[in-house]
Amino acid sequence: MPEEKNRNALIPRPPSALEMGGPRGILTRMVSDALAVARSQEKALTVGRFRIGNDEFCDPDYRQILLWAKALELEPEDVVQRLRSRA
């Protein structure tokens, strides 16, 4: 009898595949996906931190400050100080 049901199914799956079906399974997958995104964002924030003086910057900000310092012929600390005084 189970073979007959599986034969008529649009997508044949073993009975264990039904465990994640229904509203509870959808909610479980949504929460799992949201946690994966949050963890990857948290990891991105903690990886690639660089110091200029007493300040800490993520990789893109750090590289931008270095570019500005080179273009302005200043030390990176001076660029940070100027940015801070404008805020």
KOLBA-411376 format. One record per atom (N, C-alpha, C, CB): residue number from 0; residue in three letters; atom name; x, y, z. Coordinates in Angstrom, 2 decimals. Glycine has a CB too. Layout:
N
> n res atom xx yy zz
> NUM ala CA X Y Z
...
//
This chain:
87
> n res atom xx yy zz
> 0 met N 0.81 -1.20 0.00
> 0 met CA 0.00 0.00 0.00
> 0 met C 0.85 1.26 0.00
> 0 met CB -0.92 0.00 1.20
> 1 pro N 1.95 1.41 0.82
> 1 pro CA 2.76 2.62 0.79
> 1 pro C 3.37 2.86 -0.58
> 1 pro CB 3.85 2.54 1.83
> 2 glu N 3.70 1.77 -1.30
> 2 glu CA 4.28 1.93 -2.63
> 2 glu C 3.28 2.59 -3.57
> 2 glu CB 4.73 0.57 -3.20
> 3 glu N 2.00 2.27 -3.43
> 3 glu CA 0.97 2.84 -4.28
> 3 glu C 0.83 4.34 -4.02
> 3 glu CB -0.37 2.13 -4.04
> 4 lys N 0.89 4.77 -2.77
> 4 lys CA 0.81 6.19 -2.43
> 4 lys C 2.01 6.93 -2.99
> 4 lys CB 0.71 6.40 -0.91
> 5 asn N 3.17 6.33 -2.87
> 5 asn CA 4.40 6.96 -3.35
> 5 asn C 4.38 7.07 -4.87
> 5 asn CB 5.61 6.17 -2.89
> 6 arg N 3.78 6.11 -5.52
> 6 arg CA 3.72 6.11 -6.98
> 6 arg C 2.86 7.27 -7.48
> 6 arg CB 3.17 4.77 -7.49
> 7 asn N 1.85 7.66 -6.74
> 7 asn CA 0.95 8.74 -7.16
> 7 asn C 1.40 10.11 -6.68
> 7 asn CB -0.45 8.46 -6.64
> 8 ala N 2.45 10.16 -5.89
> 8 ala CA 2.93 11.43 -5.35
> 8 ala C 3.61 12.25 -6.45
> 8 ala CB 3.91 11.20 -4.18
> 9 leu N 3.46 13.56 -6.37
> 9 leu CA 4.14 14.43 -7.32
> 9 leu C 5.65 14.37 -7.13
> 9 leu CB 3.65 15.88 -7.19
> 10 ile N 6.07 14.36 -5.86
> 10 ile CA 7.49 14.26 -5.53
> 10 ile C 7.62 13.12 -4.54
> 10 ile CB 8.06 15.62 -4.94
> 11 pro N 8.07 11.96 -5.00
> 11 pro CA 8.17 10.82 -4.09
> 11 pro C 9.25 11.05 -3.03
> 11 pro CB 8.48 9.55 -4.88
> 12 arg N 8.87 10.82 -1.78
> 12 arg CA 9.79 11.00 -0.65
> 12 arg C 9.54 9.89 0.36
> 12 arg CB 9.61 12.40 0.01
> 13 pro N 10.57 9.55 1.11
> 13 pro CA 10.37 8.56 2.17
> 13 pro C 9.54 9.15 3.30
> 13 pro CB 11.72 8.05 2.70
> 14 pro N 8.90 8.32 4.12
> 14 pro CA 8.07 8.83 5.23
> 14 pro C 8.82 9.75 6.18
> 14 pro CB 7.50 7.68 6.01
> 15 ser N 10.10 9.55 6.37
> 15 ser CA 10.86 10.41 7.29
> 15 ser C 10.94 11.84 6.78
> 15 ser CB 12.27 9.85 7.50
> 16 ala N 10.77 12.08 5.49
> 16 ala CA 10.83 13.43 4.93
> 16 ala C 9.64 14.28 5.37
> 16 ala CB 10.89 13.36 3.42
> 17 leu N 8.57 13.63 5.82
> 17 leu CA 7.38 14.36 6.22
> 17 leu C 7.53 15.01 7.59
> 17 leu CB 6.19 13.44 6.23
> 18 glu N 8.56 14.66 8.33
> 18 glu CA 8.77 15.23 9.66
> 18 glu C 8.89 16.75 9.60
> 18 glu CB 10.00 14.63 10.30
> 19 met N 9.50 17.29 8.59
> 19 met CA 9.70 18.73 8.47
> 19 met C 8.56 19.40 7.70
> 19 met CB 11.03 19.01 7.79
> 20 gly N 7.52 18.66 7.35
> 20 gly CA 6.41 19.24 6.62
> 20 gly C 5.46 19.98 7.53
> 20 gly CB 5.67 18.16 5.86
> 21 gly N 4.53 20.67 6.94
> 21 gly CA 3.52 21.37 7.70
> 21 gly C 4.01 22.67 8.30
> 21 gly CB 3.01 20.49 8.77
> 22 pro N 3.14 23.37 9.02
> 22 pro CA 3.49 24.68 9.59
> 22 pro C 4.68 24.62 10.54
> 22 pro CB 2.31 25.25 10.31
> 23 arg N 4.76 23.59 11.35
> 23 arg CA 5.87 23.50 12.31
> 23 arg C 7.20 23.35 11.57
> 23 arg CB 5.66 22.30 13.27
> 24 gly N 7.23 22.57 10.51
> 24 gly CA 8.45 22.40 9.73
> 24 gly C 8.86 23.68 9.03
> 24 gly CB 8.27 21.29 8.72
> 25 ile N 7.89 24.40 8.50
> 25 ile CA 8.17 25.67 7.83
> 25 ile C 8.74 26.66 8.84
> 25 ile CB 6.90 26.24 7.17
> 26 leu N 8.13 26.73 10.01
> 26 leu CA 8.62 27.63 11.05
> 26 leu C 10.03 27.25 11.50
> 26 leu CB 7.66 27.62 12.25
> 27 thr N 10.27 25.96 11.64
> 27 thr CA 11.60 25.49 12.03
> 27 thr C 12.64 25.91 11.00
> 27 thr CB 11.60 23.97 12.19
> 28 arg N 12.33 25.73 9.72
> 28 arg CA 13.28 26.13 8.66
> 28 arg C 13.48 27.63 8.63
> 28 arg CB 12.78 25.64 7.30
> 29 met N 12.40 28.41 8.84
> 29 met CA 12.52 29.87 8.83
> 29 met C 13.41 30.34 9.97
> 29 met CB 11.13 30.53 8.93
> 30 val N 13.21 29.81 11.16
> 30 val CA 14.03 30.19 12.32
> 30 val C 15.47 29.77 12.10
> 30 val CB 13.48 29.56 13.62
> 31 ser N 15.67 28.59 11.57
> 31 ser CA 17.02 28.11 11.31
> 31 ser C 17.74 29.01 10.30
> 31 ser CB 16.98 26.66 10.79
> 32 asp N 17.04 29.39 9.24
> 32 asp CA 17.63 30.28 8.23
> 32 asp C 17.94 31.66 8.82
> 32 asp CB 16.69 30.43 7.03
> 33 ala N 17.02 32.18 9.64
> 33 ala CA 17.24 33.50 10.25
> 33 ala C 18.44 33.46 11.19
> 33 ala CB 15.98 33.95 11.01
> 34 leu N 18.59 32.38 11.94
> 34 leu CA 19.74 32.25 12.83
> 34 leu C 21.04 32.14 12.04
> 34 leu CB 19.58 31.04 13.73
> 35 ala N 21.00 31.46 10.92
> 35 ala CA 22.20 31.34 10.09
> 35 ala C 22.62 32.70 9.56
> 35 ala CB 21.95 30.37 8.92
> 36 val N 21.66 33.51 9.14
> 36 val CA 21.96 34.86 8.65
> 36 val C 22.53 35.71 9.78
> 36 val CB 20.69 35.53 8.06
> 37 ala N 21.91 35.65 10.95
> 37 ala CA 22.38 36.45 12.09
> 37 ala C 23.80 36.04 12.49
> 37 ala CB 21.43 36.29 13.28
> 38 arg N 24.07 34.75 12.49
> 38 arg CA 25.41 34.28 12.85
> 38 arg C 26.44 34.73 11.83
> 38 arg CB 25.43 32.75 12.97
> 39 ser N 26.10 34.70 10.55
> 39 ser CA 27.06 35.13 9.52
> 39 ser C 27.32 36.62 9.62
> 39 ser CB 26.55 34.77 8.11
> 40 gln N 26.29 37.41 9.94
> 40 gln CA 26.49 38.85 10.10
> 40 gln C 27.33 39.15 11.34
> 40 gln CB 25.13 39.57 10.20
> 41 glu N 27.10 38.41 12.41
> 41 glu CA 27.90 38.60 13.63
> 41 glu C 29.36 38.26 13.36
> 41 glu CB 27.35 37.73 14.78
> 42 lys N 29.57 37.19 12.62
> 42 lys CA 30.94 36.78 12.30
> 42 lys C 31.61 37.84 11.42
> 42 lys CB 30.96 35.41 11.59
> 43 ala N 30.87 38.39 10.48
> 43 ala CA 31.43 39.42 9.60
> 43 ala C 31.84 40.66 10.39
> 43 ala CB 30.41 39.81 8.52
> 44 leu N 31.11 40.96 11.45
> 44 leu CA 31.45 42.13 12.26
> 44 leu C 32.67 41.90 13.14
> 44 leu CB 30.27 42.51 13.12
> 45 thr N 32.89 40.65 13.55
> 45 thr CA 34.01 40.37 14.44
> 45 thr C 35.29 40.06 13.68
> 45 thr CB 33.67 39.22 15.35
> 46 val N 35.18 39.63 12.44
> 46 val CA 36.36 39.30 11.64
> 46 val C 36.83 40.55 10.92
> 46 val CB 36.05 38.16 10.63
> 47 gly N 38.13 40.72 10.80
> 47 gly CA 38.66 41.82 10.02
> 47 gly C 38.57 43.16 10.72
> 47 gly CB 37.96 41.90 8.73
> 48 arg N 38.95 43.21 11.98
> 48 arg CA 38.96 44.48 12.72
> 48 arg C 40.39 45.02 12.73
> 48 arg CB 38.42 44.30 14.18
> 49 phe N 40.54 46.30 12.43
> 49 phe CA 41.85 46.93 12.33
> 49 phe C 41.89 48.18 13.19
> 49 phe CB 42.19 47.27 10.88
> 50 arg N 43.03 48.42 13.80
> 50 arg CA 43.18 49.57 14.69
> 50 arg C 43.95 50.69 14.01
> 50 arg CB 43.89 49.17 15.98
> 51 ile N 43.46 51.90 14.23
> 51 ile CA 44.18 53.12 13.87
> 51 ile C 44.13 53.96 15.14
> 51 ile CB 43.54 53.88 12.60
> 52 gly N 45.27 54.10 15.78
> 52 gly CA 45.30 54.79 17.07
> 52 gly C 44.49 54.00 18.07
> 52 gly CB 44.75 56.23 16.95
> 53 asn N 43.54 54.66 18.75
> 53 asn CA 42.69 54.00 19.72
> 53 asn C 41.39 53.49 19.13
> 53 asn CB 42.40 54.94 20.85
> 54 asp N 41.20 53.71 17.83
> 54 asp CA 39.94 53.35 17.18
> 54 asp C 40.08 52.02 16.44
> 54 asp CB 39.50 54.45 16.21
> 55 glu N 38.96 51.32 16.34
> 55 glu CA 38.92 50.04 15.65
> 55 glu C 37.94 50.13 14.50
> 55 glu CB 38.54 48.90 16.63
> 56 phe N 38.34 49.60 13.33
> 56 phe CA 37.52 49.71 12.12
> 56 phe C 37.39 48.35 11.45
> 56 phe CB 38.11 50.73 11.14
> 57 cys N 36.26 48.16 10.76
> 57 cys CA 36.11 46.96 9.94
> 57 cys C 36.97 47.14 8.69
> 57 cys CB 34.60 46.70 9.57
> 58 asp N 37.18 46.06 7.98
> 58 asp CA 38.09 46.06 6.84
> 58 asp C 37.79 47.14 5.79
> 58 asp CB 38.07 44.71 6.18
> 59 pro N 36.54 47.27 5.30
> 59 pro CA 36.29 48.29 4.27
> 59 pro C 36.55 49.72 4.76
> 59 pro CB 34.85 48.19 3.79
> 60 asp N 36.16 50.02 6.01
> 60 asp CA 36.39 51.36 6.55
> 60 asp C 37.89 51.64 6.72
> 60 asp CB 35.68 51.53 7.91
> 61 tyr N 38.60 50.64 7.20
> 61 tyr CA 40.04 50.76 7.39
> 61 tyr C 40.73 51.07 6.05
> 61 tyr CB 40.61 49.47 8.03
> 62 arg N 40.38 50.29 5.04
> 62 arg CA 41.00 50.51 3.72
> 62 arg C 40.65 51.89 3.16
> 62 arg CB 40.56 49.42 2.73
> 63 gln N 39.41 52.35 3.39
> 63 gln CA 39.02 53.68 2.90
> 63 gln C 39.83 54.77 3.59
> 63 gln CB 37.52 53.91 3.13
> 64 ile N 40.03 54.64 4.89
> 64 ile CA 40.82 55.63 5.62
> 64 ile C 42.26 55.64 5.11
> 64 ile CB 40.80 55.33 7.14
> 65 leu N 42.81 54.47 4.83
> 65 leu CA 44.17 54.42 4.27
> 65 leu C 44.24 55.11 2.91
> 65 leu CB 44.63 52.95 4.15
> 66 leu N 43.21 54.92 2.09
> 66 leu CA 43.18 55.59 0.78
> 66 leu C 43.12 57.11 0.93
> 66 leu CB 41.97 55.10 -0.05
> 67 trp N 42.26 57.59 1.84
> 67 trp CA 42.16 59.03 2.08
> 67 trp C 43.48 59.58 2.61
> 67 trp CB 41.02 59.34 3.07
> 68 ala N 44.11 58.84 3.53
> 68 ala CA 45.37 59.30 4.10
> 68 ala C 46.44 59.42 3.02
> 68 ala CB 45.85 58.34 5.20
> 69 lys N 46.48 58.46 2.14
> 69 lys CA 47.47 58.51 1.05
> 69 lys C 47.18 59.68 0.12
> 69 lys CB 47.47 57.19 0.27
> 70 ala N 45.92 59.86 -0.26
> 70 ala CA 45.54 60.93 -1.19
> 70 ala C 45.80 62.31 -0.58
> 70 ala CB 44.07 60.80 -1.58
> 71 leu N 45.59 62.44 0.74
> 71 leu CA 45.77 63.72 1.41
> 71 leu C 47.19 63.91 1.96
> 71 leu CB 44.78 63.85 2.53
> 72 glu N 48.01 62.88 1.78
> 72 glu CA 49.37 62.88 2.30
> 72 glu C 49.39 63.15 3.81
> 72 glu CB 50.22 63.92 1.56
> 73 leu N 48.52 62.41 4.51
> 73 leu CA 48.41 62.51 5.96
> 73 leu C 48.60 61.12 6.57
> 73 leu CB 47.02 63.10 6.38
> 74 glu N 48.84 61.10 7.86
> 74 glu CA 48.85 59.83 8.59
> 74 glu C 47.40 59.39 8.80
> 74 glu CB 49.62 59.97 9.97
> 75 pro N 47.15 58.08 8.81
> 75 pro CA 45.78 57.60 9.04
> 75 pro C 45.17 58.15 10.34
> 75 pro CB 45.77 56.08 9.07
> 76 glu N 45.98 58.30 11.40
> 76 glu CA 45.47 58.84 12.67
> 76 glu C 44.95 60.26 12.49
> 76 glu CB 46.57 58.81 13.74
> 77 asp N 45.62 61.04 11.64
> 77 asp CA 45.18 62.42 11.38
> 77 asp C 43.85 62.45 10.64
> 77 asp CB 46.24 63.18 10.57
> 78 val N 43.66 61.51 9.72
> 78 val CA 42.39 61.43 8.99
> 78 val C 41.27 61.10 9.96
> 78 val CB 42.47 60.36 7.86
> 79 val N 41.51 60.14 10.84
> 79 val CA 40.49 59.76 11.83
> 79 val C 40.16 60.95 12.73
> 79 val CB 40.96 58.55 12.68
> 80 gln N 41.18 61.66 13.16
> 80 gln CA 40.98 62.83 14.01
> 80 gln C 40.14 63.89 13.30
> 80 gln CB 42.33 63.42 14.45
> 81 arg N 40.44 64.11 12.03
> 81 arg CA 39.66 65.10 11.26
> 81 arg C 38.22 64.65 11.09
> 81 arg CB 40.30 65.33 9.88
> 82 leu N 38.02 63.38 10.84
> 82 leu CA 36.66 62.86 10.71
> 82 leu C 35.90 63.00 12.02
> 82 leu CB 36.68 61.38 10.25
> 83 arg N 36.56 62.74 13.12
> 83 arg CA 35.93 62.84 14.42
> 83 arg C 35.55 64.30 14.73
> 83 arg CB 36.87 62.28 15.50
> 84 ser N 36.39 65.24 14.34
> 84 ser CA 36.10 66.64 14.63
> 84 ser C 34.95 67.18 13.79
> 84 ser CB 37.34 67.49 14.39
> 85 arg N 34.64 66.52 12.69
> 85 arg CA 33.51 66.94 11.82
> 85 arg C 32.18 66.40 12.32
> 85 arg CB 33.74 66.46 10.37
> 86 ala N 32.22 65.37 13.14
> 86 ala CA 30.98 64.72 13.58
> 86 ala C 30.25 65.52 14.63
> 86 ala CB 31.26 63.35 14.13
//
